[in-house]
Amino acid sequence: MGWFSRWRKGKRQGADVARGGFNVFGGRRYLNNASYFLPKDNGEINRLDFQHYLLRYALQGNFAAPIGQPSSILDVGCGTGRWAMEMARTYPEANVIGLDLLPPPSEEQLNQLPEHDRRPENYLYMQGNALDGLPFPDRTFDFVHQRLLVAGIPVARWPAEVRDLVRVTRPGGWIELVEAIPASGGPAMNQLREWLVGVGLPRGVDIRTTHQIGQYLEAAGAREIAYRELNVQLGKAGGRVGQMMETNYFSLHDGIRGVAIAQGLTTPEQFDATLQQAKAEIATGRYVWPYYLAYGQRPTS
Ligand SMILES: C[S@@+](CC[C@H](N)C(=O)[O-])C[C@H]1O[C@@H](n2cnc3c(N)ncnc32)[C@H](O)[C@@H]1O
């Protein structure tokens, strides 16, 4: 396909974000010039990969929409690219693009990757900022996927951003969104959730909009909307998966510790004591971490 090889040659966008460099808070590295407030560092890479496998388990697959045999797939905010690379292997005839904010790794870095991390030939990573408008023509992809971008998209930008996802989808193609907001629970868990929400608010990001993804799809013109909640139990009560989800929960909060303190929302002592208390709540209670999934189809006419 012509467009795939053209982009292979390296169209670049989102360079403003990369040029802005990084801030370091509490030993974690964050983008300086983006709305996105979660870390961009090795710790977060590990968490995202770990979470990818948990989500694949919870969903019993990598997607829910009835996509048939797509020939082109876009993953917006692809993170480590784990989802997109698995899709490229599942659909070897399809061209798969993963788009995210940072520049792609160099050839040298790619060559050092272990075998299982090697990029399939039909997968291409592109640097781009979804908030600048997607750098693709209308009606390009059979399947457009966006997972866990709620920490990066200001709430006022969601309607236009989802319209752009629909724009680049072919008539008859599918758009799937997955978002999450950590469980509410005991007082400490609720406090952690409040800090997580609070970190986003000065950037216009409000993670409580997670529940509205189906409405955004509908307002953007998608039809045949389906909506699902994936409730993953947290902690021992949820068996092995629950314990893994608990690790993910604390790793996520470790990722906001530094920014929450830098923004004056809390102190190191208060944050750490609250984390300990949340551990005790999870050990004795039954809480779920809900993930929300919505998909819809671009009408054929
Ligand atoms: C929580 S991670 C999720 C990554 C991946 N979708 C997954 O499910 O594992 C969010 C990703 O979105 C990217 N991101 C945030 N804002 C973005 C934007 N405006 N345009 C493109 N990517 C963005 C971040 O750099 C990060 O890699």
The ligand as a Tripos MOL2 file, in Angstrom:
@<TRIPOS>MOLECULE
LIG
   27    29     1     0     0
SMALL
NO_CHARGES

@<TRIPOS>ATOM
      1 C1         -1.4020    5.3480   29.6010 C.3       1 LIG1
      2 S1         -0.4970    5.2530   28.1400 S.3       1 LIG1
      3 C2         -1.3730    3.9870   27.2290 C.3       1 LIG1
      4 C3         -0.5360    3.3850   26.1450 C.3       1 LIG1
      5 C4         -1.2190    2.2950   25.3120 C.3       1 LIG1
      6 N1         -2.3460    2.8200   24.5830 N.3       1 LIG1
      7 C5         -1.6460    1.1590   26.1820 C.2       1 LIG1
      8 O1         -2.8460    0.9070   26.3090 O.co2     1 LIG1
      9 O2         -0.7570    0.5050   26.7600 O.co2     1 LIG1
     10 C6         -0.9440    6.7070   27.2550 C.3       1 LIG1
     11 C7         -0.0900    6.9400   26.0350 C.3       1 LIG1
     12 O3         -0.6810    7.9950   25.2770 O.3       1 LIG1
     13 C8          0.3300    8.8520   24.8060 C.3       1 LIG1
     14 N2         -0.2580   10.1710   24.5610 N.ar      1 LIG1
     15 C9         -0.7130   11.0520   25.4790 C.ar      1 LIG1
     16 N3         -1.1930   12.1600   24.8780 N.ar      1 LIG1
     17 C10        -1.0440   11.9580   23.5340 C.ar      1 LIG1
     18 C11        -1.3290   12.7270   22.3970 C.ar      1 LIG1
     19 N4         -1.8640   13.9470   22.5070 N.pl3     1 LIG1
     20 N5         -1.0470   12.2270   21.1780 N.ar      1 LIG1
     21 C12        -0.4790   10.9880   21.0490 C.ar      1 LIG1
     22 N6         -0.1780   10.2150   22.1060 N.ar      1 LIG1
     23 C13        -0.4560   10.6890   23.3440 C.ar      1 LIG1
     24 C14         1.3570    8.8500   25.9230 C.3       1 LIG1
     25 O4          2.6340    9.2730   25.4510 O.3       1 LIG1
     26 C15         1.3350    7.3940   26.3490 C.3       1 LIG1
     27 O5          2.2540    6.6160   25.6280 O.3       1 LIG1
@<TRIPOS>BOND
     1     1     2 1
     2     2     3 1
     3     2    10 1
     4     3     4 1
     5     4     5 1
     6     5     6 1
     7     5     7 1
     8     7     8 2
     9     7     9 1
    10    10    11 1
    11    11    12 1
    12    11    26 1
    13    12    13 1
    14    13    14 1
    15    13    24 1
    16    14    15 ar
    17    14    23 ar
    18    15    16 ar
    19    16    17 ar
    20    17    18 ar
    21    17    23 ar
    22    18    19 1
    23    18    20 ar
    24    20    21 ar
    25    21    22 ar
    26    22    23 ar
    27    24    25 1
    28    24    26 1
    29    26    27 1
@<TRIPOS>SUBSTRUCTURE
     1 LIG1         1 GROUP 0 **** ****
